[in-house]
Amino acid sequence: MKQIGCAVLAALALPALVLAEPSFSGTKACKICHLKIHKSWAATPHATAFSKLKPEEQKKADCVGCHSVGLGQGGFDPAKPDPELQNVGCESCHGPGSVHVATMKKDKKAEPNMSKPTEATCTGCHNSKSPSFKGFNYQEALEKGVHERPTASK
């Protein structure tokens, strides 16, 4: 009986273990539930950031890291480019979305469990190391926003 109980507990814990390592889902996964936000993001420079790189820059980690999602973290891989992970997508600022997607599929009223971007998130790319840097004011960027703000229901 004890072995059966342990097997049941292990089976119940397995999905949690699989989800323990978040992975990048890509912008389409976010768009499914957040269409309005996605549309407003699509009109920003972040949505086309990768295409702004010259072909030789698309091979440089220093450039690609700020023009794609999750470079070197299991996300965008220049050797196998995934268009869903090109550009500055949702997960560039909010972190890997796999756990969020799986959680919300099970319970739409669950806590969103996505990272809120901080000043450090933004200045990781918006800094003097960028050849196109023209200054960055986090407070102004925060007030303006990068996309439409989500409503309480989404």
Backbone as a ProteinNet text record, in pm:
[ID]
protein_1_A
[PRIMARY]
MKQIGCAVLAALALPALVLAEPSFSGTKACKICHLKIHKSWAATPHATAFSKLKPEEQKKADCVGCHSVGLGQGGFDPAKPDPELQNVGCESCHGPGSVHVATMKKDKKAEPNMSKPTEATCTGCHNSKSPSFKGFNYQEALEKGVHERPTASK
[TERTIARY]
82.4	0	86.5	194.3	284.6	347.4	382.9	442.2	343.9	217.8	115.6	98.8	96.4	84.8	200.6	321.4	439.6	432.7	385.2	373.6	272.6	162.5	60.6	117.7	186.4	248	350.8	429.8	530.2	462.7	354.3	281.2	220.6	171.3	114.6	222.5	339.6	448.6	518.1	509.4	580	548.5	421	395.4	461.9	465	528.9	678.8	740.2	882.7	911.4	825.5	842.1	831.1	739	718.3	817.9	897	989.9	1093.9	1127.6	1222.9	1145.4	1116.1	1040.4	1117.1	1043.1	1103.6	1030.2	1088.5	1031.1	925.4	812.3	698.4	682	734	720.2	597.9	598.5	492.1	354.2	348.5	217.4	144.6	219.5	158.9	94.5	155.5	101.5	-18.5	-6.7	-110	-246.1	-245.4	-370.3	-465.2	-412.3	-496.1	-485.5	-379.5	-352.9	-348.2	-450.2	-451.9	-440.5	-514.8	-513.1	-373	-312.6	-177.5	-79.1	-95	-6.9	-14.8	-134.5	-150.1	-80.2	-90.9	-24.4	127.3	176.1	319.2	369.7	290.6	331.1	357.3	305.1	325.1	447.2	524	639.8	770	878.1	1008.5	1055.2	1011.1	1050.1	1006.3	891.5	834.9	914.3	997.4	1077	1226.4	1265.5	1404.2	1506.2	1475.8	1573	1601.9	1498.3	1516.2	1598.5	1616.3	1696.6	1846.7	1881.6	2022.6	2070.4	2193.1	2256.4	2287.5	2299.1	2326.3	2445.7	2553.5	2670	2639.8	2551.7	2513.9	2425.1	2352	2264.5	2343.5	2473.6	2560.9	2635.7	2623.2	2695.1	2605.6	2651.1	2572.2	2541.9	2638	2615.8	2497.1	2475.1	2362.8	2234.3	2246.6	2129.5	2065.5	2146.1	2093.3	1987.4	1997.9	1899.6	1795.3	1805.8	1711.7	1637.2	1638.8	1570.3	1528.8	1465.4	1416.4	1505.1	1564.9	1631	1757.5	1834.9	1960.7	2049.3	2100.9	2188.4	2115.6	1983.4	1902.4	1798.5	1823.5	1727.9	1625.2	1646.6	1554.8	1610.2	1620.1	1665.9	1803.6	1817.7	1944	1975.7	2080.1	2112.4	2138.3	2181.4	2205.9	2075.5	1969	1835.6	1734	1734.2	1647.6	1498.4	1433.4	1288.2	1225.4	1144.9	1084.2	1004.1	953.6	877.3	965.1	1095.3	1187.7	1277.5	1252.9	1321.7	1248.6	1317.2	1261.4	1253.7	1218.6	1203.4	1058	1034.2	899.5	859	741	684.1	782	843.7	929.5	1065	1100	1222.2	1211.5	1092.4	1069.2	1001.8	917.3	838	890.5	996.5	1055.6	988.7	1047	992.5	844.9	765.3	620.5	559.8	640.1	581.6	497.2	544.1	469.1	339.4	346.7	227.7	124.4	169	77.9	12.4	91.1	36.3	-59.4	-22.4	-106.8	-240.1	-235.1	-357	-448.1	-389.8	-471.9	-556.5	-500	-570.7	-670.4	-632.7	-716.3	-699.7	-793.8	-785.5	-789.5	-828.7	-834.6	-710.3	-613.1	-489.7	-408.8	-318	-226.5	-142.7	-120.6	-47.4	95.4	162.7	298.5	401.8	394.1	494.6	572	695.3	778.9	730.8	738.3	711.6	846.4	857.4	985.5	1027.5	1154.7	1212.9	1304.9	1358.8	1454.9	1573.3	1617.6	1729.3	1694.2	1569.4	1525.6	1549.8	1504.2	1514.8	1659.4	1730.9	1866.8	1967.4	1922.2	2006.6	2038.6	1951	1970.9	1977.5	1893.2	1891.9	2003.7	2126	2243.2	2350.1	2455.5	2560.7	2640.9	2622.5	2691	2628.1	2503.7	2433.6	2483.9	2516.8	2565.7	2458.6	2333	2226.2	2168.8	2237.6	2188.8	2182.6	2065.6	2045	1996	2023.7	1974.4	1848.8	1823.1	1704.3	1658.9	1532	1472.9	1367.1	1399	1308.8	1171.2	1167.5	1039.2	950.3	1008.1	931.6	883.7	972.3	935.7	823.3	830.9	728.4	593.5	593.4	468.4	410	496.4	450.8	406.6	484.2	455.2	504.3	525	570.1	450.4	346.4	225.4	107.6	-10.4	-131	-125.2	-173.8	-173.3	-282.5	-249.9	-351.8	-463.6	-581.2	-694.5	-691.6	-772.1	-775.2	-809.3	-887.4	-930.2	-826.3	-724.1	-620.9	-484.2
-119.2	0	125	119	233.4	262.3	157.1	175.3	240.1	202	260.3	408.4	441.8	582.2	664.7	610.4	681.3	696.3	592.7	599.6	706.1	714.9	816.2	956	973.3	1103.5	1140.3	1044.7	1070.7	1110.1	1041.4	1073.4	1212.8	1250.9	1384.3	1491.4	1460.8	1557.8	1572.7	1473.3	1476.3	1600	1637.7	1759.3	1882.9	1891.5	2005.6	2005.2	1887.4	1879.3	1919.1	1876.1	1911	2062.5	2124.4	2268	2349.3	2284.2	2356.5	2434	2387	2456.1	2528.1	2656	2730	2738.2	2737.9	2752.6	2862.9	2904.1	3011.7	2955.5	3022.4	2976	3050.8	3171.8	3251.8	3341.4	3440.2	3541.1	3486.4	3383.6	3327.1	3271.8	3211.9	3155.1	3265.2	3381.8	3495.2	3556	3564.1	3626.9	3558.1	3429.2	3352.8	3414.4	3451.6	3508.3	3660.1	3716.7	3859.7	3932.3	3912.5	3967.1	4119.7	4187.2	4333.7	4385.5	4325.1	4362.6	4330.6	4215.4	4175.1	4274.6	4316.9	4412.9	4544.8	4592.5	4718.6	4700.7	4585.5	4555.3	4547.9	4488.4	4469.3	4602	4710.1	4841.9	4914.4	4847.2	4910.3	4866.3	4941.4	4898.9	4763.8	4725.7	4596	4481.7	4495.5	4387.8	4360.4	4454	4436.3	4453.6	4440.6	4466.9	4380.6	4254.6	4165.3	4207.7	4250.7	4290.1	4418.2	4490.8	4613.5	4582.8	4459.5	4419.9	4391.3	4433	4399.4	4250.5	4185.8	4041.6	4000	4078.2	4041.3	4058.2	4151.7	4171.4	4057.1	3993.2	3881.9	3758.9	3764.2	3653.9	3688	3810.7	3854.6	3844.5	3769.6	3750.5	3883.8	3976.6	4106.7	4180.3	4160.9	4227.1	4145.2	4016.6	3928.6	3917.3	3923.1	3910.8	4014.1	4132.6	4238.9	4252.2	4168.9	4176	4044.3	3961.5	3832.2	3794.3	3678.6	3628.6	3515.3	3532.5	3423.7	3367.7	3448.2	3398.9	3346.5	3225	3164.8	3113.5	3119.2	3073.4	2971.5	2906.8	2809.8	2872.5	2996.4	3065.9	3070	3188.7	3205.6	3143.9	3072.8	3010.2	3050	3131.1	3174	3057.5	2942.9	2826.1	2764.3	2780.5	2730.1	2839.5	2949.4	3064.3	3028.4	3065.4	3047.2	3185.7	3212.8	3346	3388.6	3293.5	3326.2	3380.9	3359.4	3406.4	3519.1	3561	3678.3	3801.5	3912.1	4039.9	4042.9	4157.7	4174.9	4140.2	4014	3965.2	3971.6	3923.7	3925.1	3869.9	3757.6	3688	3756.6	3851.1	3929.4	4009.7	4058.5	4143.3	4069.6	3973.4	3905	3766.7	3720.9	3591.4	3476.8	3357	3239.9	3217	3185.7	3176.8	3039.4	2933.2	2798.9	2768	2805.9	2779	2859.6	2985.1	3070.1	3008.7	2968.4	2910.1	2784.4	2695.2	2569.7	2596.3	2689.4	2722.4	2780.5	2874.9	2943.1	2850.9	2751.5	2654.2	2573.3	2545.8	2466.4	2550.4	2675.9	2760.8	2906.5	2957.2	3093.8	3200.4	3162.7	3259.5	3252.9	3170.8	3157	3286.6	3301.8	3416.4	3406.9	3517.1	3513.1	3460.1	3470.2	3419.8	3456.9	3577	3627.6	3740.2	3756.2	3862.2	3999.2	4094	4233	4295.2	4357.3	4418.6	4525.6	4527.9	4626.9	4717.8	4817.3	4904.6	4822.9	4726	4640.6	4559.6	4519	4446.3	4533.3	4656.9	4748.2	4789.1	4824.1	4874.8	4763.7	4640.2	4531.5	4548.6	4615.1	4642.2	4792.3	4868.8	5013.7	5076.6	5064.4	5116.6	5161.4	5219.2	5277.3	5175	5045.5	4942.5	4929	4975.2	4968.4	5079.6	5044.4	5148.4	5252.7	5221.4	5317.2	5385.6	5371.8	5428	5579.7	5632.4	5776.8	5822.5	5746.3	5776.8	5697.1	5674.3	5598.1	5645.3	5677.1	5719.7	5616.5	5534.9	5426.5	5478.2	5584	5635.8	5679.6	5746.9	5788.3	5665.5	5569.3	5447.2	5373.5	5370.9	5304.8	5373.4	5504.6	5580	5565	5568.1	5553.6	5410.2	5316.9	5174.5	5126.8	4997.8	4936.7	4881.5	4848.6	4796.1	4838.5	4813.6	4842.9	4767.9	4829.2	4766.2	4658.6	4545.2	4439.8	4482.6	4432.9	4458.2	4355.8	4374.2	4283.3	4140.6	4122.2	3988.9	3912.9	3979.4	3911.2	3940.6
0	0	0	79.7	88.5	-48	-123.1	-254.9	-351	-344.5	-430.7	-399.3	-270.9	-231.4	-283.2	-275.4	-325.5	-476.9	-545.6	-691.8	-733	-660.2	-689.8	-666.4	-555.4	-526.4	-632.6	-676	-779.2	-910.1	-945	-1067.8	-1060.7	-943.6	-926.8	-931.1	-882.3	-878.2	-1012.3	-1099.1	-1226.4	-1309.7	-1328.9	-1406.8	-1345.2	-1214.8	-1148.8	-1176	-1179.8	-1208.2	-1351.8	-1444.1	-1585	-1601.7	-1530.8	-1542.8	-1460.2	-1378.4	-1292.5	-1373.3	-1491	-1577.3	-1687.4	-1666.5	-1767.6	-1900.2	-2007.4	-2139.9	-2215.1	-2325.3	-2405	-2498.8	-2505	-2584.2	-2715.6	-2724.2	-2846.1	-2843	-2929.7	-2928.7	-2965.1	-3049.5	-3085.6	-2964.6	-2873.1	-2752.5	-2668.4	-2665.7	-2588.3	-2660.4	-2791.8	-2875.4	-2858.9	-2836	-2825.9	-2722.9	-2607.4	-2500.6	-2489.4	-2542.8	-2523.7	-2658.3	-2740.2	-2875.7	-2878.2	-2793.8	-2791.3	-2754.6	-2656.2	-2615	-2727.3	-2789.5	-2898.8	-3014.3	-3046.7	-3157.3	-3126.7	-3004.5	-2970.7	-2967.7	-2920.4	-2922.8	-3066.5	-3156.2	-3295.9	-3367.5	-3315.2	-3375.1	-3316.8	-3230.9	-3166.6	-3234.7	-3213.8	-3267.3	-3212.1	-3093.5	-3038.4	-3129.9	-3192.6	-3274.6	-3401.8	-3442	-3564.4	-3536.9	-3412.4	-3371.9	-3446	-3468.2	-3531.8	-3675.1	-3745.3	-3885.6	-3899.8	-3792.5	-3795.2	-3794.6	-3758.3	-3757.5	-3899.1	-3928.4	-4056.2	-4053.9	-4172	-4174.2	-4087.6	-4088.4	-4005.8	-3856.9	-3819.9	-3680	-3630	-3721.9	-3685.4	-3642.2	-3656.7	-3614.1	-3484.6	-3436.8	-3316.9	-3193.8	-3094.5	-2971.6	-2903.6	-2906.5	-2842.6	-2904.3	-3033.3	-3101.6	-3087.6	-3119.6	-3120.8	-2982.6	-2878.2	-2742	-2708.8	-2767	-2739.7	-2850	-2951.9	-3063.6	-3081.6	-2977.1	-2981.1	-2839.4	-2828.2	-2698.5	-2649	-2532.2	-2460.8	-2520	-2591.4	-2646.1	-2533.3	-2550.7	-2450.7	-2327.4	-2328.4	-2215.1	-2259.9	-2372.3	-2425.4	-2517	-2554.4	-2644.6	-2785.5	-2841.4	-2979.1	-2998.6	-3110.7	-3146.4	-3290.1	-3312.6	-3449.3	-3545	-3492.7	-3577.4	-3627.2	-3550.5	-3588.5	-3558.2	-3635.7	-3604.5	-3604.3	-3498	-3484.4	-3490.7	-3592.5	-3605.1	-3482.3	-3405.5	-3285.3	-3173.7	-3186.1	-3083.6	-3135.4	-3258.9	-3310.8	-3258.1	-3256.3	-3209.1	-3056.3	-3005.1	-2860.7	-2829.6	-2797.5	-2774.2	-2628.2	-2600.1	-2464.6	-2361.6	-2395.4	-2300	-2281	-2367.9	-2348	-2219.4	-2192.6	-2075.5	-1960	-1991.2	-1888.2	-1850.8	-1917.2	-1886	-1960.8	-1952.1	-2021.2	-1985.6	-2086.6	-2066.5	-2053.7	-2060.5	-2062.5	-1938.9	-1822	-1698.7	-1698.6	-1740.5	-1748.1	-1842.8	-1960.8	-2060.4	-2004.2	-1945.8	-1891.4	-1775.6	-1688.4	-1573.2	-1618.2	-1710	-1753.8	-1835.3	-1903.6	-1975.9	-1878.4	-1760.4	-1659.5	-1580.8	-1553.1	-1467.8	-1508.3	-1585.5	-1638	-1528.9	-1407.5	-1297.4	-1208.6	-1248.5	-1169.6	-1176.3	-1082.4	-1085.9	-1212.9	-1281.1	-1408.4	-1400.3	-1289.1	-1265.3	-1372.9	-1425.7	-1519.8	-1452.6	-1490.6	-1433.9	-1478.3	-1388	-1422.9	-1455.7	-1573	-1609.6	-1508.7	-1480.7	-1389.7	-1471.1	-1405.1	-1473.5	-1525.9	-1447.2	-1489.1	-1614.2	-1627	-1746.2	-1868.7	-1862	-1976.2	-2004.2	-1900.1	-1919.9	-1951.6	-1947.3	-1994.9	-2142.9	-2215.8	-2358.9	-2388.9	-2322.7	-2345.5	-2262.7	-2315.1	-2242.1	-2341.5	-2289.4	-2373.5	-2453.3	-2428.2	-2507.5	-2646.2	-2659.2	-2786.8	-2879.2	-3003.9	-3095.2	-3131.8	-3108.3	-3140.9	-3016.1	-2902.9	-2776.4	-2782.8	-2747.1	-2745.8	-2609.7	-2508.8	-2375.6	-2347.1	-2219.2	-2180.4	-2043.9	-2035	-1908.3	-1870.7	-1773.3	-1734.1	-1692.5	-1614.6	-1566	-1682.5	-1780.9	-1899.5	-1977.5	-1993.1	-2065.5	-1993.2	-1861.2	-1780.6	-1797.9	-1795.1	-1810.5	-1950.1	-2050.8	-2189.3	-2216.7	-2168.1	-2189.9	-2325	-2334.7	-2458.4	-2535.5	-2464.5	-2526.9	-2440.3	-2491.2	-2413.2	-2281	-2177.5	-2045	-2039.4	-1978.5	-1967.8	-1873.2	-1902.6	-1813.2	-1700.4	-1600.9	-1485.5	-1526.2	-1633.8	-1672.7	-1753.2	-1802.1	-1882.5	-1831.4
[MASK]
++++++++++++++++++++++++++++++++++++++++++++++++++++++++++++++++++++++++++++++++++++++++++++++++++++++++++++++++++++++++++++++++++++++++++++++++++++++++++

